[in-house]
Amino acid sequence: MATKIPAAQNRLMKNAVVCKVCKHRMRLDNLKILSGKAKCRKCKSKDFRPVRKK
Ligand SMILES: [Zn+2]
């Protein structure tokens, strides 16, 4: 999307998640999400989904 460099794009997409509540997009550690330690910076929600949907 934003970049044409495959490696950079991969790195950007890797840990990208979207908050299910406020749709805020950010990068988070997968481990943190799974262990429930991740919180949305905007609404403090713990509900996330991966960015890549299709
Ligand atoms: Zn949120």
N, CA, C, O and the ligand as a Tripos MOL2 file, in Angstrom:
@<TRIPOS>MOLECULE
protein
  217   215    55     0     0
PROTEIN
NO_CHARGES

@<TRIPOS>ATOM
      1 N           0.8260   -1.2030    0.0000 N.3       1 MET1
      2 CA          0.0000    0.0000    0.0000 C.3       1 MET1
      3 C           0.8630    1.2570    0.0000 C.2       1 MET1
      4 O           1.0400    1.9110   -1.0280 O.2       1 MET1
      5 N           1.3860    1.5720    1.1590 N.am      2 ALA2
      6 CA          2.1090    2.8310    1.2950 C.3       2 ALA2
      7 C           3.5020    2.7370    0.6850 C.2       2 ALA2
      8 O           4.0390    3.7260    0.1860 O.2       2 ALA2
      9 N           4.0700    1.5680    0.7280 N.am      3 THR3
     10 CA          5.4330    1.4130    0.2490 C.3       3 THR3
     11 C           5.5050    0.3940   -0.8680 C.2       3 THR3
     12 O           4.6520   -0.4840   -0.9940 O.2       3 THR3
     13 N           6.5390    0.5320   -1.6690 N.am      4 LYS4
     14 CA          6.7070   -0.4160   -2.7710 C.3       4 LYS4
     15 C           7.7730   -1.4490   -2.4580 C.2       4 LYS4
     16 O           8.0240   -2.3620   -3.2440 O.2       4 LYS4
     17 N           8.3870   -1.2950   -1.3180 N.am      5 ILE5
     18 CA          9.4320   -2.2350   -0.9320 C.3       5 ILE5
     19 C           8.7940   -3.4340   -0.2260 C.2       5 ILE5
     20 O           8.2180   -3.2790    0.8510 O.2       5 ILE5
     21 N           8.8890   -4.6040   -0.8120 N.am      6 PRO6
     22 CA          8.2120   -5.7800   -0.2400 C.3       6 PRO6
     23 C           8.6270   -6.0610    1.1930 C.2       6 PRO6
     24 O           7.7850   -6.3640    2.0380 O.2       6 PRO6
     25 N           9.9180   -5.9620    1.4710 N.am      7 ALA7
     26 CA         10.3880   -6.2710    2.8120 C.3       7 ALA7
     27 C           9.7880   -5.3130    3.8310 C.2       7 ALA7
     28 O           9.3540   -5.7240    4.9070 O.2       7 ALA7
     29 N           9.7700   -4.0570    3.4880 N.am      8 ALA8
     30 CA          9.2280   -3.0620    4.4090 C.3       8 ALA8
     31 C           7.7330   -3.2740    4.5970 C.2       8 ALA8
     32 O           7.2080   -3.1600    5.7050 O.2       8 ALA8
     33 N           7.0770   -3.5770    3.5250 N.am      9 GLN9
     34 CA          5.6310   -3.7980    3.6110 C.3       9 GLN9
     35 C           5.3260   -4.9900    4.5060 C.2       9 GLN9
     36 O           4.4100   -4.9620    5.3270 O.2       9 GLN9
     37 N           6.1170   -6.0340    4.3230 N.am     10 ASN10
     38 CA          5.9260   -7.2300    5.1320 C.3      10 ASN10
     39 C           6.0980   -6.9020    6.6100 C.2      10 ASN10
     40 O           5.3320   -7.3490    7.4630 O.2      10 ASN10
     41 N           7.1100   -6.1220    6.8780 N.am     11 ARG11
     42 CA          7.3800   -5.7710    8.2720 C.3      11 ARG11
     43 C           6.2410   -4.9230    8.8410 C.2      11 ARG11
     44 O           5.8640   -5.0600   10.0050 O.2      11 ARG11
     45 N           5.7130   -4.0610    8.0060 N.am     12 LEU12
     46 CA          4.6460   -3.1870    8.4830 C.3      12 LEU12
     47 C           3.3570   -3.9590    8.7390 C.2      12 LEU12
     48 O           2.6250   -3.6760    9.6880 O.2      12 LEU12
     49 N           3.0970   -4.9250    7.8880 N.am     13 MET13
     50 CA          1.8410   -5.6570    8.0070 C.3      13 MET13
     51 C           1.8980   -6.7550    9.0580 C.2      13 MET13
     52 O           0.8680   -7.2380    9.5280 O.2      13 MET13
     53 N           3.0840   -7.1300    9.4090 N.am     14 LYS14
     54 CA          3.2570   -8.3470   10.2050 C.3      14 LYS14
     55 C           2.4740   -8.3050   11.5140 C.2      14 LYS14
     56 O           1.7030   -9.2170   11.8130 O.2      14 LYS14
     57 N           2.6700   -7.2720   12.2680 N.am     15 ASN15
     58 CA          2.0230   -7.2110   13.5770 C.3      15 ASN15
     59 C           0.9140   -6.1640   13.6160 C.2      15 ASN15
     60 O           0.5370   -5.6650   14.6760 O.2      15 ASN15
     61 N           0.4120   -5.8530   12.4410 N.am     16 ALA16
     62 CA         -0.6030   -4.8080   12.4080 C.3      16 ALA16
     63 C          -1.9660   -5.3690   12.7860 C.2      16 ALA16
     64 O          -2.3830   -6.4120   12.2820 O.2      16 ALA16
     65 N          -2.6460   -4.6730   13.6670 N.am     17 VAL17
     66 CA         -3.9780   -5.0910   14.0830 C.3      17 VAL17
     67 C          -4.8970   -3.8750   14.0930 C.2      17 VAL17
     68 O          -4.4510   -2.7280   14.1260 O.2      17 VAL17
     69 N          -6.1780   -4.1610   14.0640 N.am     18 VAL18
     70 CA         -7.1580   -3.0920   14.1250 C.3      18 VAL18
     71 C          -8.0370   -3.3160   15.3460 C.2      18 VAL18
     72 O          -8.5100   -4.4260   15.5890 O.2      18 VAL18
     73 N          -8.2460   -2.2680   16.0990 N.am     19 CYS19
     74 CA         -9.1400   -2.3670   17.2480 C.3      19 CYS19
     75 C         -10.5580   -2.5870   16.7480 C.2      19 CYS19
     76 O         -11.0210   -1.8890   15.8470 O.2      19 CYS19
     77 N         -11.2460   -3.5610   17.3370 N.am     20 LYS20
     78 CA        -12.5980   -3.8740   16.8790 C.3      20 LYS20
     79 C         -13.5920   -2.8140   17.3360 C.2      20 LYS20
     80 O         -14.6770   -2.6830   16.7700 O.2      20 LYS20
     81 N         -13.2200   -2.0710   18.3490 N.am     21 VAL21
     82 CA        -14.1540   -1.0950   18.9040 C.3      21 VAL21
     83 C         -14.0660    0.2430   18.1810 C.2      21 VAL21
     84 O         -15.0690    0.7630   17.6920 O.2      21 VAL21
     85 N         -12.8430    0.8000   18.1190 N.am     22 CYS22
     86 CA        -12.7220    2.1450   17.5630 C.3      22 CYS22
     87 C         -12.0200    2.1440   16.2170 C.2      22 CYS22
     88 O         -11.7890    3.2050   15.6380 O.2      22 CYS22
     89 N         -11.6760    0.9580   15.7100 N.am     23 LYS23
     90 CA        -11.0530    0.8200   14.3860 C.3      23 LYS23
     91 C          -9.6840    1.4830   14.3060 C.2      23 LYS23
     92 O          -9.1890    1.7640   13.2140 O.2      23 LYS23
     93 N          -9.0900    1.7260   15.4260 N.am     24 HIS24
     94 CA         -7.7530    2.2930   15.4390 C.3      24 HIS24
     95 C          -6.7520    1.2220   15.0270 C.2      24 HIS24
     96 O          -6.7890    0.0910   15.5110 O.2      24 HIS24
     97 N          -5.8580    1.6070   14.1210 N.am     25 ARG25
     98 CA         -4.9090    0.6310   13.6000 C.3      25 ARG25
     99 C          -3.5410    0.8410   14.2270 C.2      25 ARG25
    100 O          -3.0610    1.9690   14.3320 O.2      25 ARG25
    101 N          -2.9250   -0.2460   14.6390 N.am     26 MET26
    102 CA         -1.6070   -0.1220   15.2540 C.3      26 MET26
    103 C          -0.8360   -1.4100   15.1260 C.2      26 MET26
    104 O          -1.3640   -2.4350   14.6920 O.2      26 MET26
    105 N           0.4120   -1.3420   15.5070 N.am     27 ARG27
    106 CA          1.2310   -2.5380   15.4910 C.3      27 ARG27
    107 C           1.3900   -3.0760   16.9080 C.2      27 ARG27
    108 O           1.7370   -2.3450   17.8350 O.2      27 ARG27
    109 N           1.1300   -4.3560   17.0490 N.am     28 LEU28
    110 CA          1.2430   -4.9550   18.3740 C.3      28 LEU28
    111 C           1.9170   -6.3150   18.2710 C.2      28 LEU28
    112 O           1.8600   -6.9870   17.2410 O.2      28 LEU28
    113 N           2.5390   -6.6890   19.3430 N.am     29 ASP29
    114 CA          3.1260   -8.0150   19.4030 C.3      29 ASP29
    115 C           2.0200   -9.0600   19.4210 C.2      29 ASP29
    116 O           1.0640   -8.9580   20.1900 O.2      29 ASP29
    117 N           2.1620  -10.0620   18.5690 N.am     30 ASN30
    118 CA          1.1470  -11.1070   18.5280 C.3      30 ASN30
    119 C           1.0260  -11.8040   19.8750 C.2      30 ASN30
    120 O          -0.0680  -12.1390   20.3280 O.2      30 ASN30
    121 N           2.1660  -12.0120   20.4960 N.am     31 LEU31
    122 CA          2.1650  -12.6780   21.7970 C.3      31 LEU31
    123 C           1.3700  -11.8610   22.8200 C.2      31 LEU31
    124 O           0.6170  -12.4060   23.6270 O.2      31 LEU31
    125 N           1.5560  -10.5610   22.7620 N.am     32 LYS32
    126 CA          0.8650   -9.6970   23.7180 C.3      32 LYS32
    127 C          -0.6470   -9.7700   23.5170 C.2      32 LYS32
    128 O          -1.4240   -9.7830   24.4720 O.2      32 LYS32
    129 N          -1.0350   -9.8180   22.2490 N.am     33 ILE33
    130 CA         -2.4660   -9.8770   21.9610 C.3      33 ILE33
    131 C          -3.0570  -11.1740   22.4870 C.2      33 ILE33
    132 O          -4.1180  -11.1920   23.1110 O.2      33 ILE33
    133 N          -2.3430  -12.2560   22.2190 N.am     34 LEU34
    134 CA         -2.8600  -13.5610   22.6110 C.3      34 LEU34
    135 C          -2.9070  -13.7010   24.1220 C.2      34 LEU34
    136 O          -3.7940  -14.3610   24.6630 O.2      34 LEU34
    137 N          -1.9640  -13.0870   24.7950 N.am     35 SER35
    138 CA         -1.9360  -13.2110   26.2480 C.3      35 SER35
    139 C          -2.8090  -12.1570   26.9150 C.2      35 SER35
    140 O          -2.8910  -12.0940   28.1420 O.2      35 SER35
    141 N          -3.4610  -11.3300   26.1020 N.am     36 GLY36
    142 CA         -4.3980  -10.3600   26.6580 C.3      36 GLY36
    143 C          -3.7370   -9.1580   27.2860 C.2      36 GLY36
    144 O          -4.3700   -8.4260   28.0470 O.2      36 GLY36
    145 N          -2.4580   -8.9430   26.9760 N.am     37 LYS37
    146 CA         -1.7880   -7.8030   27.5880 C.3      37 LYS37
    147 C          -1.8990   -6.5520   26.7270 C.2      37 LYS37
    148 O          -1.6220   -5.4380   27.1740 O.2      37 LYS37
    149 N          -2.3060   -6.7630   25.4930 N.am     38 ALA38
    150 CA         -2.3770   -5.6150   24.5810 C.3      38 ALA38
    151 C          -3.6610   -4.8340   24.8120 C.2      38 ALA38
    152 O          -4.7380   -5.3950   25.0120 O.2      38 ALA38
    153 N          -3.5040   -3.5310   24.7760 N.am     39 LYS39
    154 CA         -4.6830   -2.6700   24.9430 C.3      39 LYS39
    155 C          -4.6730   -1.6000   23.8630 C.2      39 LYS39
    156 O          -3.6150   -1.1020   23.4790 O.2      39 LYS39
    157 N          -5.8270   -1.2590   23.3910 N.am     40 CYS40
    158 CA         -5.9250   -0.1890   22.4040 C.3      40 CYS40
    159 C          -5.5280    1.1250   23.0610 C.2      40 CYS40
    160 O          -5.9640    1.4380   24.1680 O.2      40 CYS40
    161 N          -4.6990    1.8820   22.3650 N.am     41 ARG41
    162 CA         -4.2140    3.1330   22.9400 C.3      41 ARG41
    163 C          -5.3280    4.1810   23.0080 C.2      41 ARG41
    164 O          -5.2740    5.1320   23.7870 O.2      41 ARG41
    165 N          -6.3130    3.9730   22.1820 N.am     42 LYS42
    166 CA         -7.3680    4.9780   22.1190 C.3      42 LYS42
    167 C          -8.4940    4.6860   23.1030 C.2      42 LYS42
    168 O          -8.8910    5.5430   23.8930 O.2      42 LYS42
    169 N          -9.0000    3.4520   23.0370 N.am     43 CYS43
    170 CA        -10.2020    3.1660   23.8170 C.3      43 CYS43
    171 C          -9.9580    2.0980   24.8720 C.2      43 CYS43
    172 O         -10.8930    1.7000   25.5670 O.2      43 CYS43
    173 N          -8.7300    1.6280   25.0080 N.am     44 LYS44
    174 CA         -8.3640    0.6590   26.0460 C.3      44 LYS44
    175 C          -9.0290   -0.7050   25.8500 C.2      44 LYS44
    176 O          -9.0490   -1.5360   26.7580 O.2      44 LYS44
    177 N          -9.5650   -0.9160   24.6640 N.am     45 SER45
    178 CA        -10.1890   -2.2010   24.3980 C.3      45 SER45
    179 C          -9.1280   -3.2740   24.1790 C.2      45 SER45
    180 O          -7.9910   -2.9710   23.8190 O.2      45 SER45
    181 N          -9.5050   -4.5140   24.3970 N.am     46 LYS46
    182 CA         -8.5680   -5.6120   24.1710 C.3      46 LYS46
    183 C          -9.0020   -6.4670   22.9950 C.2      46 LYS46
    184 O          -8.4810   -7.5630   22.7870 O.2      46 LYS46
    185 N          -9.9520   -5.9650   22.2290 N.am     47 ASP47
    186 CA        -10.4560   -6.7140   21.0880 C.3      47 ASP47
    187 C          -9.7390   -6.2730   19.8210 C.2      47 ASP47
    188 O          -9.8410   -5.1180   19.4080 O.2      47 ASP47
    189 N          -9.0180   -7.1970   19.2110 N.am     48 PHE48
    190 CA         -8.2990   -6.8450   17.9960 C.3      48 PHE48
    191 C          -8.5540   -7.8650   16.9060 C.2      48 PHE48
    192 O          -8.9220   -9.0120   17.1610 O.2      48 PHE48
    193 N          -8.3460   -7.4060   15.6840 N.am     49 ARG49
    194 CA         -8.3490   -8.3290   14.5600 C.3      49 ARG49
    195 C          -7.1800   -7.9560   13.6620 C.2      49 ARG49
    196 O          -6.7500   -6.8020   13.6430 O.2      49 ARG49
    197 N          -6.6670   -8.9270   12.9220 N.am     50 PRO50
    198 CA         -5.5640   -8.6280   12.0020 C.3      50 PRO50
    199 C          -5.9940   -7.6750   10.9150 C.2      50 PRO50
    200 O          -7.1710   -7.6160   10.5610 O.2      50 PRO50
    201 N          -5.0340   -6.9180   10.3770 N.am     51 VAL51
    202 CA         -5.3700   -5.9180    9.3780 C.3      51 VAL51
    203 C          -5.7440   -6.5510    8.0440 C.2      51 VAL51
    204 O          -6.7110   -6.1370    7.4050 O.2      51 VAL51
    205 N          -4.9860   -7.5450    7.6270 N.am     52 ARG52
    206 CA         -5.2520   -8.1500    6.3150 C.3      52 ARG52
    207 C          -6.5420   -8.9480    6.3540 C.2      52 ARG52
    208 O          -6.6270   -9.9710    7.0330 O.2      52 ARG52
    209 N          -7.5220   -8.4930    5.6440 N.am     53 LYS53
    210 CA         -8.8120   -9.1680    5.7090 C.3      53 LYS53
    211 C          -9.0700  -10.0000    4.4720 C.2      53 LYS53
    212 O          -9.8270  -10.9690    4.5330 O.2      53 LYS53
    213 N          -8.4450   -9.6390    3.3140 N.am     54 LYS54
    214 CA         -8.7360  -10.4170    2.1220 C.3      54 LYS54
    215 C          -7.4910  -11.1330    1.6180 C.2      54 LYS54
    216 O          -7.5500  -11.8410    0.6130 O.2      54 LYS54
    217 ZN         -9.8120    0.9980   20.2680 Zn       55 ZN55
@<TRIPOS>BOND
     1     1     2 1
     2     2     3 1
     3     3     4 2
     4     3     5 am
     5     5     6 1
     6     6     7 1
     7     7     8 2
     8     7     9 am
     9     9    10 1
    10    10    11 1
    11    11    12 2
    12    11    13 am
    13    13    14 1
    14    14    15 1
    15    15    16 2
    16    15    17 am
    17    17    18 1
    18    18    19 1
    19    19    20 2
    20    19    21 am
    21    21    22 1
    22    22    23 1
    23    23    24 2
    24    23    25 am
    25    25    26 1
    26    26    27 1
    27    27    28 2
    28    27    29 am
    29    29    30 1
    30    30    31 1
    31    31    32 2
    32    31    33 am
    33    33    34 1
    34    34    35 1
    35    35    36 2
    36    35    37 am
    37    37    38 1
    38    38    39 1
    39    39    40 2
    40    39    41 am
    41    41    42 1
    42    42    43 1
    43    43    44 2
    44    43    45 am
    45    45    46 1
    46    46    47 1
    47    47    48 2
    48    47    49 am
    49    49    50 1
    50    50    51 1
    51    51    52 2
    52    51    53 am
    53    53    54 1
    54    54    55 1
    55    55    56 2
    56    55    57 am
    57    57    58 1
    58    58    59 1
    59    59    60 2
    60    59    61 am
    61    61    62 1
    62    62    63 1
    63    63    64 2
    64    63    65 am
    65    65    66 1
    66    66    67 1
    67    67    68 2
    68    67    69 am
    69    69    70 1
    70    70    71 1
    71    71    72 2
    72    71    73 am
    73    73    74 1
    74    74    75 1
    75    75    76 2
    76    75    77 am
    77    77    78 1
    78    78    79 1
    79    79    80 2
    80    79    81 am
    81    81    82 1
    82    82    83 1
    83    83    84 2
    84    83    85 am
    85    85    86 1
    86    86    87 1
    87    87    88 2
    88    87    89 am
    89    89    90 1
    90    90    91 1
    91    91    92 2
    92    91    93 am
    93    93    94 1
    94    94    95 1
    95    95    96 2
    96    95    97 am
    97    97    98 1
    98    98    99 1
    99    99   100 2
   100    99   101 am
   101   101   102 1
   102   102   103 1
   103   103   104 2
   104   103   105 am
   105   105   106 1
   106   106   107 1
   107   107   108 2
   108   107   109 am
   109   109   110 1
   110   110   111 1
   111   111   112 2
   112   111   113 am
   113   113   114 1
   114   114   115 1
   115   115   116 2
   116   115   117 am
   117   117   118 1
   118   118   119 1
   119   119   120 2
   120   119   121 am
   121   121   122 1
   122   122   123 1
   123   123   124 2
   124   123   125 am
   125   125   126 1
   126   126   127 1
   127   127   128 2
   128   127   129 am
   129   129   130 1
   130   130   131 1
   131   131   132 2
   132   131   133 am
   133   133   134 1
   134   134   135 1
   135   135   136 2
   136   135   137 am
   137   137   138 1
   138   138   139 1
   139   139   140 2
   140   139   141 am
   141   141   142 1
   142   142   143 1
   143   143   144 2
   144   143   145 am
   145   145   146 1
   146   146   147 1
   147   147   148 2
   148   147   149 am
   149   149   150 1
   150   150   151 1
   151   151   152 2
   152   151   153 am
   153   153   154 1
   154   154   155 1
   155   155   156 2
   156   155   157 am
   157   157   158 1
   158   158   159 1
   159   159   160 2
   160   159   161 am
   161   161   162 1
   162   162   163 1
   163   163   164 2
   164   163   165 am
   165   165   166 1
   166   166   167 1
   167   167   168 2
   168   167   169 am
   169   169   170 1
   170   170   171 1
   171   171   172 2
   172   171   173 am
   173   173   174 1
   174   174   175 1
   175   175   176 2
   176   175   177 am
   177   177   178 1
   178   178   179 1
   179   179   180 2
   180   179   181 am
   181   181   182 1
   182   182   183 1
   183   183   184 2
   184   183   185 am
   185   185   186 1
   186   186   187 1
   187   187   188 2
   188   187   189 am
   189   189   190 1
   190   190   191 1
   191   191   192 2
   192   191   193 am
   193   193   194 1
   194   194   195 1
   195   195   196 2
   196   195   197 am
   197   197   198 1
   198   198   199 1
   199   199   200 2
   200   199   201 am
   201   201   202 1
   202   202   203 1
   203   203   204 2
   204   203   205 am
   205   205   206 1
   206   206   207 1
   207   207   208 2
   208   207   209 am
   209   209   210 1
   210   210   211 1
   211   211   212 2
   212   211   213 am
   213   213   214 1
   214   214   215 1
   215   215   216 2
@<TRIPOS>SUBSTRUCTURE
     1 MET1         2 RESIDUE 1 A MET
     2 ALA2         6 RESIDUE 1 A ALA
     3 THR3        10 RESIDUE 1 A THR
     4 LYS4        14 RESIDUE 1 A LYS
     5 ILE5        18 RESIDUE 1 A ILE
     6 PRO6        22 RESIDUE 1 A PRO
     7 ALA7        26 RESIDUE 1 A ALA
     8 ALA8        30 RESIDUE 1 A ALA
     9 GLN9        34 RESIDUE 1 A GLN
    10 ASN10       38 RESIDUE 1 A ASN
    11 ARG11       42 RESIDUE 1 A ARG
    12 LEU12       46 RESIDUE 1 A LEU
    13 MET13       50 RESIDUE 1 A MET
    14 LYS14       54 RESIDUE 1 A LYS
    15 ASN15       58 RESIDUE 1 A ASN
    16 ALA16       62 RESIDUE 1 A ALA
    17 VAL17       66 RESIDUE 1 A VAL
    18 VAL18       70 RESIDUE 1 A VAL
    19 CYS19       74 RESIDUE 1 A CYS
    20 LYS20       78 RESIDUE 1 A LYS
    21 VAL21       82 RESIDUE 1 A VAL
    22 CYS22       86 RESIDUE 1 A CYS
    23 LYS23       90 RESIDUE 1 A LYS
    24 HIS24       94 RESIDUE 1 A HIS
    25 ARG25       98 RESIDUE 1 A ARG
    26 MET26      102 RESIDUE 1 A MET
    27 ARG27      106 RESIDUE 1 A ARG
    28 LEU28      110 RESIDUE 1 A LEU
    29 ASP29      114 RESIDUE 1 A ASP
    30 ASN30      118 RESIDUE 1 A ASN
    31 LEU31      122 RESIDUE 1 A LEU
    32 LYS32      126 RESIDUE 1 A LYS
    33 ILE33      130 RESIDUE 1 A ILE
    34 LEU34      134 RESIDUE 1 A LEU
    35 SER35      138 RESIDUE 1 A SER
    36 GLY36      142 RESIDUE 1 A GLY
    37 LYS37      146 RESIDUE 1 A LYS
    38 ALA38      150 RESIDUE 1 A ALA
    39 LYS39      154 RESIDUE 1 A LYS
    40 CYS40      158 RESIDUE 1 A CYS
    41 ARG41      162 RESIDUE 1 A ARG
    42 LYS42      166 RESIDUE 1 A LYS
    43 CYS43      170 RESIDUE 1 A CYS
    44 LYS44      174 RESIDUE 1 A LYS
    45 SER45      178 RESIDUE 1 A SER
    46 LYS46      182 RESIDUE 1 A LYS
    47 ASP47      186 RESIDUE 1 A ASP
    48 PHE48      190 RESIDUE 1 A PHE
    49 ARG49      194 RESIDUE 1 A ARG
    50 PRO50      198 RESIDUE 1 A PRO
    51 VAL51      202 RESIDUE 1 A VAL
    52 ARG52      206 RESIDUE 1 A ARG
    53 LYS53      210 RESIDUE 1 A LYS
    54 LYS54      214 RESIDUE 1 A LYS
    55 ZN55       217 GROUP 0 **** ****
